[in-house]
Amino acid sequence: MRRDDARTADPDRTSRLHHRHVLTAGMVLLLVAYTAGLLVGDPATFDPFLDGWLCVVTELAAVALCVSAAVRTRCAEPQIVLGAGAVIAYAAGDAYYAASLDGETALSYASLADVGYFAFYPLMLGSLAVVAVRKLKGLLWPLLLDSIVGALGAASLMALVLAPVLRNATTGGSTFEVVVAVTYPLLDLLLITAVGGVLASRGLDIGPRWPFLIAGLIVFSAADVAYAFGMQEYAVGSVIDFGWVAGLAGIATWVDGAADRTAARDGRSQGVPEFAAPVVSAASALAVLVIGCQLRIPLLSVVFAASTLALASVPLAFRNRMLVTLARTDELTGLPNRRALLTDVPHRLGRGRTGALFLLDLDRFKHVNDALGHDVGDALLVQVGERFSRQLRAGDVLARLGGDEFAVFLDGVGPVEAVAAAQRLEAALAAPVEVGTADLQVSASIGIALIPQHGTDMGLLMRKADIAMFRAKSERIGHHVYDLTDDDDGELRLRTIQELRTALARDEFELHYQPKLRLADHRVTGVEALVRWNHPTRGRLQPAAFLPLAEEAGLMPALTSLVLRRAVRRAARWRADGLDIAVAVNLSVSCILPCLPQEIAVLLEQYQVPASCIMLEITEDVLMSTPAGSAGILARLRAKGIQVSLDDFGTGYSSLAYLRDLPVDELKLDRSFIIAMRDDERASALVGSIIDLAHSLGLRVVAEGVGDEETREALRERGCDFAQGFHLAAPLAAVEVSPWIAGRTVGARA
C-alpha cells in the first residue's frame, strides 16, 4: 500500500495528527507571543493581559496538548495521565495566582497557588515511576537508590548556592515563604535526577521527546533558583516567568510524544551513560565537602553531601559484588564457569582427599546449532545443565566450560562411585529434550580423572580427563576412566597426524574399488572408491585408522582432492578400455566448499570424462552442518550432471523430515538396517517402507553390507535397486576391477 493510500484508508488517524499539529502550533505561537511581550514590555508596568492572562492562556494551550494525549490513549497509560495531571496542576496554580493579584504586581504571601505548584512534583515523579515499575521490575531499587543519591548531591549544591537566601530568612522576611521558595529548586533537581536515572537505565524508554523534558526541567529549575534569589523584588511579567511557561511547554511536548505509540516503541532512547548520575552526584558532594574545609558553609549542605557519599557507596558495593558474580558465572546456564572451577576446586584437592573430575562433551551438538539455530542450541544447553544438576549432590561442582563442554567435580568419591555418577549423568539424557516444538535426542561423552590416582594438580587432572573424554567419544562408549595407556594413544594420534602430512606430500595413498550391482540383472553399474594408506612402518591402514585424524587436523580437503583426481583418472582409463562404469567418491563436511564444482569440472575436462562417470557420496551430517550452503553447492554439481548419493541413510538427525528437499539422486541404506533383516521381520518391513518411500520421491536405493544370498534375494523382492557387500564383492585393487567384471560377464553368458 502506498503512503497516500494508507492515509486515505485511515481518516481518523489523519484527523488526529492534524489536531495534534494544530494544538502544538498554537502552543508554540502563544509562547512566542508571550516571550516577545515580556521582552518588549516595561518590567516596571504591570499589564494584566500580557503579564497575567496571556501567561495562563499559553499554559492552557499546554494543558490542551496534554489532555489530547490522554484522550488519544483513552486514559489507559498512567505515564501520560500523571504527566498531564502535573501540567494541569501547575497551570491551575498559575491561574489562581493570576486571579489573586487584584492589580498587584506579585503576591507577598504563600497562597493556595502553591498547592498546585507542589502537586506538580509528585505527579511528575509518579509518571516517571510508572516507566520504571513497568520495565525495570527487579531493578527498581537500584534506580531509586541512584535517584536518591542524585537528589542528595544536588541538594548539597543547592543548599550551598542558596545559603544567602537562607540567611535572609533570619534577617528579614517570612521564614515560611523563604523555605517554600527554596524547596522548589530542590524538587526540580529531584525531578532532573530521576529523569537522569531513568535514561541511564538500560532497557528504558521514557518517550521519543525526552530532550524536551530535560530542557523544560532545566529552564524550570533556573526560574525557581532566580525566584529564590530575587524573591523580594519579583514582579509578575519579569523574565523569570518565561522560564516557568517555557518549562511547562517542554513538559507538555514530552507528554504528547509519549502518547505516540509508534515512535515510543521504535527503540530505546539514547540517554546518558549508566554511571553518570551516581558519579556526578558523588563528585558534587565531594566538592561541597572540600569547600567546607576552607570556608564556612551551611550545616545542611554538609549533611546532604555526607549523605550522598554514604549512599553512593551502597550501589558501588552491590555492583562490585555483581561483577564478581558475573565473572564466575556462565551467562547462559547460570552455572559456575571455567574461572570459578579453576578457582574453587584446587583448594579441595590433596591432603589425602579422594574425588573425581569429569569432562563432558555433548555428541554432535554442532549439528543441532547448524540445523535448528543457535537459539535452540542455547535452550538445549540450559536444559542439559538442569538435568545434570539434579543428578549431583549438594557439595559437587557442575560448571560449563564453554560451548557444549561441561565439567563436574565430585568430592570424596572412589572409582566405583565416580563411574556410577557418570552413568547417572548419561541416564539423565536418555529421554528426549523438548525445545519448543522439537524433541532432541542427545548424548554425552564423559572423561573421568580420579583423585589422587591420576594426580592432585588441577591442570594435570583437566588434561587427563580430556584424554579420557576423547577416548569415550572416539569409541562411542559413553564414559571412560583415564588409563595410563591413554597417553600412548595421545602420542600416537599426534604422530599419526604428522605422518599424514608427510603421506600427502609423498603420495602414500591408493584407492580400492568396491563394485555396486544392480539387483534386477546382477550387472555392475559402478564402484565406490575407498582410500587406503600404505604406511611405511605400520603397513596398509584402513580408512577408520586415519580419516578421523585427517578431519581433526584439517587435512580432509587435500586428501579428498587427491582421491577425486585418482578416481577421475581411473574412470578415464576404464572408459578407454571399454568399461563404462561410474566411480563414487565419499565427501566429508569439510570438503563441501564453494570451489568444489569448479574443481570437479576441471578434472572432467582434463581427463575427457563425462559427468555421469562421477558420483559423490555424502552423509546427512554434511547437510546438517550448513544446510543452505551445502545444498546450494550440491545443486550446482547436479546441474552439471554429477549424481549425489546419500550415504548411511537412517543414522542421522530427522532423516525423513529432510528427505523431500535433499539434493540427491540415490539413498544408501546403512548396513545396520540390512544386517537386522535376517533376524527381525520388523527391520525387513522398515527397509521395504523406506524403499517404497524413496521410489515415490524418484530416488534409487542402494543396500550396503549385504552378507548372504538370502538377504540379497529379500532386497530384490522388496524392490531395492542396487546392493553392495562382501557377499557380492570385496573392495578390489584398481587393476583387479576390469578382470573381475569381465569374469562375471563370461560366467553370466555361460
N, C-alpha and C positions, 0 to 999 in steps of 0.2 A: 504493500500500500504506500502511495506517495504521501509526502508530508501534508500537502494541501488536502488530500482525500481524508487523511486522519483527522485533520481539524474539522472538516465538514461533518465527519461521522460522529464527532463528539462536541456538539454545540454548547453543552453545559460547561465543559471544561474551558472552551474558548471564552465563554461569558465570565467564568470565574477568574481567568487570567486577566481579562480586561478590567474586571472590578478591582483586582489587586493592584494593577498598574495605576489605575486612577487614584486609589487611596494613597499609594506610595508617592505618586507625583504630587498629590495635594499636600501631603505632609511636608515634603521637601520644599515646595513653593512657600508654604506658610513659614517654615523655618528660615528660609532665605529672607522673606519679607520681615520677619521678626528681628533677625540679625541686623538687617540693613537699618531698621528703625532704631535699634539700640546704638548703632554706630553714628548715625546722623542726628539723633535726638540730643536734647540737652539733659545731661545727667542731673542737673540741679532742679529741673522742672518735671513734676510728676504728670504723666499723661495717662489717665485711667484706661483709655482704649489700648494704646500702644504698650504701656508698661504693665498693664494688668490683664485685660481680657484677650489681647492678641496672643499673649503667652499661654493662656488657658485654652484658646481655640487651637493653637498649634499642638498642645498636649492632647487635646481631644481627638485630633487627627491621628496621633499615635495610638490612642485608645481604640479608634475605629479600625485601624490596621490590625491590632491585636485581637479584637472581637471577631473580625473577619477570619483570622487564622483559626480561632477556636471553633467558629461555625463550620469552616471547611472540614475540620477533623471531627465534627459533631461532638465536641467537648469530650472526646474519648482519649485524648492524650494529656495526662496530668502535667507533663512538662510545659505544654503550651497554655493550659488553663491557669497554672500557677504563675507563669510568666506574664500572661495577660492581666491576671489579678494584681500583680505587682505594679504594672504600669497604671492600671485603673486607680489603685490606692494612692499612688503618688499624685496623679492628676487630680484626684478628688481633694487631696490635701492642698494643692495649689489653688484649686477653685475656691475652697473655703477661705484660704489666706487672702485671695483677691477680694472676696466678698466682705471680709472683715476689715479691710483697710479704712473704709469710710473717709476717704480723702487724705489719709496719712501716707507717708512715703514708705513706712515699714511698721510692723508690729513690734512693740517694745517688750513683749512678754511671750512666753511659750503658750501655744493655743492648741485647740483641737486639731489644727492642721498637722501638728507633729504626730498625731495618732496615725494619719495616713502615710506620713513620711516614714515613720518607724515600721509600719506594716509592710512597706515595700521590701524590706530586707529579709524577713523570714519567708516571704512568698518567693523571692528570687532564689534564696538558698534551697527552698523546697523544690523549685523547678530543676536546679542542678542536681539535687539529691536523687530525684526520680531517675535521672540518667544513670547515676552511679549504682543505685539499688538494682535496676533492671539488668545492667550489663556486667557489672563487676562481681556481683554475688559475694563470693568468699573474699574478694579483695576490697570490700568496702572499708574495713577497718584501716588498712594501710593508707587509703585515700583520705579518710577522715583524719588520721594522725598527721599526714603531710599538710593537710589544710590547717589544722590547729597550729602546727609548727610555723607555717607561713603567717598565720594571723598574729601569733605572738611576736614573731620577728618584726612584722610590720607595725604592731602596736608599740614595740620598744622604740622604733624610729619615730613614730608619730608622737609618742609621749615626749621624746626629746625635742622634736620640732615645735610642738605646741606648748612647750614649757612657758613661753611668755603669756600665752592665753590663760594658763592655769594660775600664773602669778597675778594676773589682772583680777581674777576672781577673789583674791584676798585683799586687794586694794580698792576695788570698786566694782559695781555691777552685781547682778544676781548670780550667785554661785550655781544655782539650779540651771539657769539659762546657759551659763558657760559650759557646764557638764553636758547639757544637751547638744550644744554646738560642737563640742569636741567628740562626742560619741559618733556623730555622723561620719567623719573621716575614718574612724576606726572600723565602723561597719562596712564602709566602702572597701577598705583594704581587705576585710574578711571575704567579701564577695570576690574581689580580684584574685585572692589567694585560692579560693575554692575553684574558680574557673581555671586557674593555672594548674591546680592539682588534677582536674578532670582532663585537661588537654594533655597532661604529662602521663596519663594512664593509658596503657596500650589497650586497644580494642574499644575505646570510647569515641563517640562522635556526638557532639552537642549541637550539630547543625552546620549547614554549609556557610552560614554568615557569622561564624564565631568572631571574626575580626571586628565586626560592628559592635558585638557585645563587649569585647575588650576595650575598644576605643570609647564606647559610651560610658563604661565604668570609670575609665581613667579621667575623662572630662568631668564626670560627675564628682569624682574624688577631689579633683583640682578645685572645683567650685566650692565644695564643702570646706576644704582647707582655707581657701581665700575668705570664705564667710567667717570661719572661726577666728582668723586674724583681724578681720575688719568688721567684727560684729557690731560695734558701737556706731560705725559710720555707714553701715549698709543701708541702701535705699533701693526700693523696687525700681527696676529699669537700669540697673548697673550691668556691666559686662558679666558679672557673676551669674546673672540669670540665664545668660546664653549657655553656660556650662550645664546647668540643670536640664534645660529644654533639649539641647543637642544630645545630652547623655540619654534622656528618655527616648528620643527619636532613634538613637542607635540600638537601644534595647528592643524597641518595637520592631525594628528591621530584623533583628535576630529572631524574635518570636515568629514573625511572618515566614522567615526562611525555614525555621524548624518544622513548620507545618507542611512544607513542600516534601512529600514522601519520596519522590523520585530523587531529588538532589540529596536529601538527607541520608539515603541508603546507598549512594554510589560508592562509598568507601569511607574510611576513617579520615577525619580532618588531620592535616599536618599541623601538629601542635608544637609545644615546647619540649625540650629534652626531658627524659623521665626524672632525672635527679635535679632538675633546675630549681624547683620550688624549695626543697629542703636545703640545698647547698646555698642558695641566695639568702634564705632566711637565717641560716646559721652564720653566714658571713656578716649579715647586717647586725645580728645580736652581738657578735664578737667585736664589731666596730664600735657599738654603743658602749660595751664594757671597757674597751681601750680608751675611748673618750672620757669615760667616767673615772679612769685612773688619773687623768690630767686635769679635768675640770669638774666642777660641781654640777651634777645633773639631777633631775628629779628621781626620787627613790622608785617611783612607779616604773620609769624607764629601765632601771637596773633590774627590777623584779621581772619585768617582761623579757628582758634579754637573757637573764639566767634561766628562766623557764623554757625559753626557746632552745637553748643549748641542751638542757636536761632532756627535753622531749625528743630533740633531734637524734640523740644517741640511741633511743629505743629502736627506731626503724633501722639504723645502721647495724645494731646488734642482730636484729632479725634478718637483715639482708646478708650479713656475714654468715650466719648460720645456714641460711638458704643456699648460699653459694657453695659452702662446704658440702651440703647435702647433694646439690646438683652435680658437684664434681665426683661424687662417689656413687651416683645412681644412674642406671640406664634410663634414658628419657622415654623409650618406647614401652618397656615392660615394667618399669618401676623396681626392677631387681638391682642388687649391687652390680657395679661394673668391674672391669678389669682392675682399675685403680684400687677399688675397695677390697677386692680379693687379694691383691698383692700386698696390701697394707695390713689387713686383719689376720690372714691365715698364718704368716710366718711366726707370729707370736704364739701360736698354738702348736708349733712343731717342736720336736726334740724332747729332751729330759725324759726319755723312756716312754713317751706317749705314742699310742698307735692311732692309725687313721687311714684314710684313703682319699686320693684326689682323682676325680673323674673329669675327662674332657668329652663333651658330647657334640656331635655334628649331625644335623638333620640330613637325611639322604634325599638327594635330588630336589633340594629346596629351590635351587636356581630355576628349575623348570616351572615351579609354581609362580615365581615372580615374573618370569618372562611370558608365560601363557595367560595368567589371570591378573597381572598387575601388582605393583608394589604395595598397594593398599591391602589387597588380600593377603600378601605375604606378611605384612606387618601384623594384621589381625591374627594370622596363624601363629606367629611368634608369641604374641601375648597369651593366647590360649595354651600353647605348649608350655610356656613358663608357669602358668597357673596349674596345669596338670602335674608338672614336675614338683612344684612346691607342696602339693598335697601328699606327695609320697615321702617327704623328708621330715625329720624330727625338728624340734624347736631349735636345737643347737647347731644344726647343719647349715651350711652356707651354699646358696644357689646364686650364681652370678651369670650374667650374659656378657660374653667377651666381645661380641660384635658379630654382625651378620647373623648366621644361623648357628653360631657356636656358643655353647653354654659350658659352665664349669660347676662342679659340685665338690665340696669338701665335707667329709664325714669324720667326726672326731670320735676316737675311742672304739673303732671297729677293727676287726681282723679280716682275713681273706674271705672267709665264708660269709660274714655279714656284708662285706663290700659287694660280692657277687649277687647276693640276694637283693641288695638295694638297686643294683644295676638292672636286675630282672624286673623289679617293681617299676622302674622308670620306663623300661621297654613296654611293659604291660599297660602303662598309662596312655600309650599312644596306640593301643590296639583298636580302640573304637575310632571311627572317622571323626575328624574335627569339622564342625559346622561353621563355615564362614559365609555369612549372607545366605545365598541360595546354593552354595557349593558345599559338597561333602568331600573333604580331602583326607585321603589315607596317607599318613606319614609314618616314618620310622626313623630311628636314630642309631648311629654308630657310637659306641662308648668305649673309650680307652681308660684303663684303670691303672693307677700307680699306687702302691701300698707304702705306708709309713710304719716303721722305719726301714723295711726290707729294701726299698728302692731309693732311699735317701731321706734326708731331713731338710734339704735346701729347696726352696720354692722353685727356683729356676730349673733345677735338675728334675724335680717331680713333674713340672709342666712339660719338659721335653720328653720324658719317658711316657707320660700319659698321652702325649701327641703321637708318639710312635705306635703305642698300643691302639689308639683310635684309628690310625691309618691301616693297621693290620685288620682290625674289625671291619672297616669299610671295604677294603680290597677283597676280603674273603667272605663278606656279607654274612657275618656270624653274630651281629648284634652288639656283642661286647667282647672285650679281650683284656686279660690281665697281662701287664707288661712282663716279658721274659727276657733273659739275657741274650737269647738268640735273636731277639727282635733287632738289636743293634747291628748284628751281622746283616740282617735283611736291609737295614737302612743304608749301610755301607755299600751293599750290593746294588741297591737302587741308584745311588749316586754314581757308582762306577759304570753301571749299565747305561745311564743317560749319557755319560761322556763317550762311551763306546759307540752309542747310537750316532752321535755327531760324526765320529770318525767313519762309521759304516756308510753314512750317506755320502761322505766325500770319496770313499773308496769303492762305492757301489757294491756292497756285500750282500745285496738282496736279490732274490729270484722269485718268480711267480710260478705257482702251480694252479691248475685249472680243473674245477670240478664240473663235469657235464650236467646239463639240465635236460631232462627227457619230457617229451610230450606223451601223456598217458594214453591218448587215443590211438596212436600208431607207433609208439616207442621210438620216435625219431628224435635225434639230438638237435635241439634248436639253438643252444647257446651253452656258454660255460661261465663260471664265476671265477674271477681272478683272486687268488689267495696268496698273500705275500709270506715269504719265508726269509729268515735271516741266517745266512751262513756265517755264524760266529767263529772267529779264528781259533778260540780255545774251548768253547762250550758246544760246538757243533751246530747242527741246524736247529733253530729255535722256531717254535710255533708262534702265531700272532699274539696269543694271550700272554706270552712271556715278555713282550716288548711294546705292543701297541699302547697299553695304558700309560707306560712311561713316556712314550713319544708324545702322547696327547698332553701329559702333565708338563713336559719340557717345551711345548710349543713347536715340536718338530713334525706334527702330522701334515701340515700343508706341503712341506718339502717332500715327505715320504709319499704322499698321495700324488703329487706331480710326477714323481718317479714311476709309480705304479701305472698312472694313466698313460705315460709315454710308452712304457713297456707293453701295455695291453693293446694300444692302438697299433704299434709296430707289429705285434704278433698277429693281430687281426688282418693287417695288410698282407703278411706272408701267407696266412691261410687262404686268403682270397686268391692270391696268386697261384696257389696250389689247387684251386678249385673247391675249397671248403668254405662255404658261406654260412658262418655262424656268428652270433652276437656275443660280445665279451662284456660281462658285468663287473663293475668296479665299485667297491664299498667306499662311501664318503662319511666322515665324521662331522660333528657340528662345526669344528674349527675350519673345515675345508670349504664350506658353502660361502664363498667370497664373491663379491661383485665381479671380479676378474675371471671367474671360472668359465662362463660361457665363451669368452674370447680365447682363453687358453685352450679349451677343447676344440674350438673352431680352427685354431692354428694347427693343432695336431692332425685333425682330419684332413685339412688341406695339404699339409706336408706329406702325409703318407697316402694320400689319394684314397681315403676310406669313406664310405657313405655314413651318414649319421645313424642309420639303422643298425650298424655293426657295434654300437656302443650303448650300454645300459648303465645307469647309475643306481646303486642301491643305497638307500638311506634308512635310518630308523626314525621312529616317531620323535625321539629326542631332538633330532635336527630341527623339525618344525616347531617343537615346543619351546626351543631356546629363543628363537627370534621369528615368530610365525609369519609376520608380514614380509620381512626381508628375505627369509629363506624361500618362502612360497613364490615371491617375485622372481628370484634367480632361477628357481626350478622351472617356472613358467616360461622364461626366456629360453632355457635349454630345450624344453619340449617343443617350443615353436620352431626350433631348428631341426626337429626330427629325432632328438635323442630321447629315449624312453627312460622312465623313472620307476623304480620298484621300491615298495615299502617293506623293508626287512624286519624280521622279528615281530610281525604284527600280533597284537594281543598282549604284549608285555609292558606297554607304556601307559600313559595317562589318557583316559577318556577316548579310547580308540574309535568307538562307533560315533561319538559326537563330532569328530573331526573328519570322518571318512568321506563324507559327501563332498567336502571342499578341498581335499588334499590334491595337489597337482601331481598325481601318479597314474601309471598305467597298469600296475601289477601289485598284488599283495603276496608276500611270502609268509605263510603261516609258520609261527615259531615251532621248533621241534618238540616243545613241551606239550603242545596240543596233539601232535602226531603220535608221540610215544604213548600217550594216555589212551589212544583209541583202541589199543589191543585189549585192555582190561576194563574199560569203562564205557558203557553204552552211552552215558550222558555226554562224555567227551566226543564220541563219534557223532552224536546228534548236533553238538555245538559246531563241530567242523563243517557238517553239512549245511547248517544255517548260515555260517559265515560265507561259505562258497556261494550259496544262493544270493545272499545279500550283495556280495561283490559283483556277481554276474548282473544283477539288476542295475548296478551302477556302471556297467560297462568295463569292469576290471577283470583281468586274468588272475588266477590263483595258482601259486606255487607252494607245494608242501615240502618243508625241509625235514631232514632227519628220517627219511623212510628207511627202515631197517630190515624189512622182510617182505616177502611176496604177498602175504595176506593183507598187510597194510596198504601196499600199492594197489591191490585189487579193490579194497574198500574205498580208497580215494577215487579210483576211476569210476566206480559205481556212483559215488556221491557227486560226480561231475567235475572233479578237480582237473585243472588244465595241465599242469606240469608238476614234476617231482624231482627232488634231489635227495641223495643219501648214500651211505656206504653200500647198501644192498644193490644200488644201481651202478654207482661208480665212485671210487675214492678220488681225491684230488690227484691229478696227473701232472707230470712234468710237461713242459711245452712240447718237447719232441715226441711225447707219447700220445698226444691227443689225436693227431691225424691217423696213426695206425689203429688206435682203439676204435675210432669211429668207423674206419674202413672195415675192420673186422666184424663190427656189428652189422654193417650193411651186407657183407658177404654171407654172414650167418642167417640173416633175415631172408635173403634170396634163396639160400639152400633149403 
